[in-house]
Amino acid sequence: MDHIKVAKVDNVSILHHGNEQRGTLHLTAHHLIFRRAPSEPEGAEKQPSTPLPPSEIWVAYPIICTAYRYPSCQSAPAHIRLRNRDFSFLQFRFETDRECRDVFDSIKALTVVKGGVEKLYAFYYQPSMTGERRCNGWNLYNPINEFERMGVGTDRCKGWRITHINKDYSFSPTYPATLAVPSTISDTTLTHAKSYRSRARIPALTYLHPLNNCTITRCAQPLTGVRGNRSIQDEKLVAAIFASSQPPGTSQTPAYLRASTPSPSGSSSDLSSLETAGTPTSDPDSSPVGRIYGAQQRNLIVDARPTVNAYAMQVVGMGSEDMDNYRHCSSPPCTKVYLGIDNIHVMRDSLNKVIDAIKDSDITPLPPNRELLAKSGWLKHIGLLLDGTYAIVHQIAIDHSHVLVHCSDGWDRTSQLAALAQICLDPYFRTIDGFITLVEKDWVSFGHRFRHRGGYLGHEKWFVEKSGYGQSALEEGIVDDDEDEPAPRSAGVPGGGQAAAFAGAVLGQAKNFFHNVSNPNGRATSPAPDTDSDDFADRRTKAARQVETPSVTKPKEVSPMFQQFLDGTYQLMAQYPTRFEYNERFLRRLLFHLYSCQYGTFLHDNDKERMESGVKERTRSVWDYFLSRRKMWLNERYNPAHDGQEHEREVEGGRVIFPKSGAVKWWAQCWGREDHEMNGAPPAPSVTLSDTTQLSVASGGGAPGVAALTAEAAAGAVGGMVDSVRGLTLGARTPARKASSEPLGVEMM
């Protein structure tokens, strides 16, 4: 409470979608609350007994992403504009500059948390709802039970075993305590193999398909480096994974693969070559003798990164599998594919571009800028994610093959692909309980860096005070948004700030290049161009790892990876609306509570951190919220009969669903918009009035097209646009959007 300069401000106006309401603003320790002044129904007599109840808007401070303070001027009063992580945009207008400044300073102090996640709301929250108090979502996921459900350790599948080698998290601090590995691999082999994978994140089981015992395993990139390092133990582990569905006693390495000549089909560079890569040779002399089930598997290693980025990682001692060393891991030789999915920095930039297209929704009811939406590349990234998912699902369900998935450190793109593929392969993960298990397993337990990607602790750079001319220090080039040092200014450079920023970027790249080449130790020490890691520079020395401060938000590590997974799930739901027990609102509310910090599930980066902080004893699980309100998340169109056991061996129309990347669309509800605004017809073409009072409409493709309108229609169209502009300028009430099913920013206690 020491950070709150003012706890209550009266006569505050809030602007949302161009609609202005007056009320009182309250600042509490964990929420910003706007309470609208009571109003009376239109046309009713003013009587004390008829006023409408005041509406409230609750905004948890971690939900706030950026805040801008504008001083009063001739055209507008002093106001604060908030951009929230749930993509709501709010503007608060104040009567005095001092009130505006005090509220801004208070919000900043309460949002930029000092001292770690223990200061967040989750460690103070106590549910008021009886049903939620009775739930205990921490006990919902049990890795042993989930592995047994898939068949690990049962008579159905004896190729896998459960190991507790990481029970104290000393083997791999970012991995779960319970792992499933091939039964032919000892813990001693694992101990030797871990040094070859980034952060000891070895290939480990995440999914076992019940139809054919084929698997999805996940790991981090190998440490090949520029010298082409290899690990016999890692190669043995991968070979055992690919042989896990074959009968006992089967040779993992056929005789024709023991020659020293590399296989020409040992690797593939992209998805287009996947169909032909690894196809068994037609030469009878080179065919394996005594074919058995699984002998013709087209096992696949999936590297989610772009090819050039994977190769660039070799400069810092990492990289991707040299397929000459892995060709013996299965028969025919296993193949590798690069999916070309960009890293966290590209995804963050794409998200920011989407925000630029919708950011004015606090002051205008107009639809988002469709051109900027297209330029954001967001749908392209979601499409690539679904393409990669399709490749994994096809390999397992159609080709009866194993898939090993990794990116850089195996906790961002790897989690996205593995989780989406399991939703497609297993109907269980399309139920509420199954989806919760999936998130707990592939995101929470396998070490996705929620705290780093979410930026829950806030950052001072996200709070900007505008000058009287509407510019901030960032916009004027005084401080670079991504660096701690002042941005270079180039006097006399045409283009002003943009040219100076470009010059600074070129200078920075040159410094990094020469720093790598001229390093007296002969080692490259600058971060690689593609990484999921939030502290890649920490790999330089052991000392750097020791001084890492875990309780600081790094703006460059914030990225919407989990949101993209939810977006991909939404795409599957839209394509198969009867195959999911949960509805769209379930996903949207989960995204909200990812950032609300009301629950402890997503506050840490791995299970080791959760254990050390005692988060399970000190906070509530986010699943308490959902399980106590189960009826709210049910999909009315869900038909479980489509996924019955009688369909298990069907492919087309069976229990497996295949993503359609060509049908990707905007998840409008997630962005706080309506579907027609995000996915409707393209913007109307530009119009000009001719001397004959007709409108000439230029067709979008360059071909001439004329739509003749009457003078009356033309005048009406122009008049409508003028009225809209006048309404925005004067702050007039504009037509409201369809009311949302949930109040803006309000936690449903």
C-alpha positions, 0 to 999 in steps of 0.5 A: 500500500506504500506505493499508492499515492491516491487510493480513490479518484472521483469524476473519472471518465473511461473510454472504451470502443469510443464509449465514455462512462463516468465513475470512480477509480479505485486503486487497491494492492492488486487491482485497478477498479473502475466503478461506474456511477449509477445511471437510470434506464432511458425513458424511466422516471427518475425515482430513487428505486430505479437506478441501475446497479453500478458496473465494475471493471477490474484490472489486475496489475500484471494484466497491464502491458503498457501505460501512457500518460498524457498531460492535459492540452487544448484538445484533450484532458489529462489521461492514461491509456492502458494496453492490457495483455488480454487485448483490452484497451482503456483510457482514463480521463482525469480532471487535473494533471496531478490526479493523472500523474498520481494514478500513473505513478501508483500503477507503475509502482504496483505493476513493476514488482520488486522482489520476485513472484512471491509479491504477486496476487497469487500468494494473497488470493483466497477464493470466495466461491465454495466450489473453488475452495473444495477443489485442489487442481495441484493433484489433478496431474499425476505423471505416473498415471498419465504414462500408465494411461498411454501404456508405459510399463504395461503388457501393451507396451514393454518398450518403455520404462519410468526412470526417477533419475531426475527425482531431485532435479540434479540430472536436468533442473528444467525437466520433470522429476519423472521421465519415461525412456526406452526400457533398453536404456540404462540410467548410466547411459542417460548420465553420459548422454545428457552432456550432449543435449542443451541443458541436459534435456535428453530425448524423453517420452511425451506421448505413446500412440495406442494404435501402434505404440509409436511415440512423440519424444522431445528434447533440446538441440544437440551440442554439435558445434563447429567441430561436429561433436557427436555422442554415441550414447545419444545416438543409442538413445535415439535408436532405442526410441525408434525401435521401441515399437518393434518386437524384442530381439529385433536388430536396431541396426540392419546389416545394410546400414552398417557400412560407412557410406552415408545414406543419401536420404539421411536428412531432409531440409524442409517439409516439401522433401518429407514425402520422398525423404527416407523412402525405402529403396527398391533395390532387392539386394539392399532391402532388410531381410525378414521384414517385420512390423515397424521395419519400414517405419519412416522415423523422423527428427523434427527441428522446428527452427529455420534451417539457417538458424539451426546451422548458425547455432553451431557457432556457439557450440550447439546446432542440429543432428548430423544425420550421418551419425543418426542414419543407423538409428532405424531402418530405413534411415531416419530423416530430419525436417526443418519446419522454419518456425521463427524464434521468440523475438520474431513472434513478439514482433508479430504480436506487436504489429497486431496490437498496432492494428487494433490499439485504437479500440479505446477511442474508436469503434472502427474495425482494426486496420486490415492491412496492418493485420496482414503485415503482422504475419501472425496467421502465417506463423500459426499456419506454419505451426499447424503445418508442422503439427500435420507432419507429426500427426501424419508420421505417427497415424499414417506412416506408423513412425516415431517422431523426435521433436526439438527446437533450441532448448526444447521449451517453446516451439517444442511444447507447441508442436508436441501439444498440438499433435497430441490434441490431434492424435488422442481424443482424450486431450480434446476433453477438459480433463485431458487438456488440463493434463496436456498443459500440465505435462507438456508446458508446466512440467516439461519446463516452459519458461512462463515467468520469462515469456509472460513478463509478470513482474513488469518493466519500467520501460513499459510505462511512458510519459508523453510530452506536451507534443504527444511524444515520448523519450522512446519515440524521440530516439533518446532511449532505445526500447530494446537496449539499456544504452541510449540509442545512437543519434546521427546528425545530418542523416536523412530520415531522422529517427528511423535512419538513426535507428537503422544506423545504430542497428548496423553498427551493433551488428558490426560490433557483434561480428567483429567481437566474434571474429576477434575473440582472443579465446577463439570462441564465439561469445555473442548470442546466436540469431535464433534461440528460445533461451532467455539467457543465452549470453549466460552460456559464456561462462559459469560465472554468468550463470551464477549471477543470473537474477531470476526476479527481473523481467527481461523485455527481450524474452517476453513472447506469446508462445503459450498464446500461439498454442491456444490459438492453434487449438482454437483453429482445430476447434473451428475446423472440427467443432464437434470433436472438442468438449471445451469451448472457445471461452475456455481457451480465452479465459485460460489466456486471461489467467495466464497473465492475471497472476491470481493463481500459482500454476504459471508463475515459475519456469519449471518444477524445480522452481515450484518445489523450492518456492512451495507454490503448491502449498502457498497458492491456488491452482488455476484448475480450481477456477475451471473445475469449479465452473465446468459447465461454463466451458462445455461445447454444446456441439460436442459429440463424443461418439465421433471418437468412440473405440470403434473408430480407433483404427479408422484414419479418415473420419476416425479418432485422429484429426488433421489440421488444415493450415489453409483454413487458418483465421483470426481468433477474433474473440481473443483480440477483443473484436468481433469475427466480421471485424477480423475475418470479414470482407476486405476494406472498401476500396478508395472512392472518388466523386466524379463531376457526374456525381457518380462514384468510381471504384477501382478494383483491388487487382488493378482491373478497371471496375466502376460501380455507378451510384446515385448522387443521393447514395454518394452523399449519404456515404460521405455524410456517414463518414463525416458523422463518424469523424465528428462523433469521435472528435466531440466524444459523442456516444457511438454505436456499441458493439455486441455486449461481451459474455463477460465483463471487461477485465473482471475475475469471476470469483 
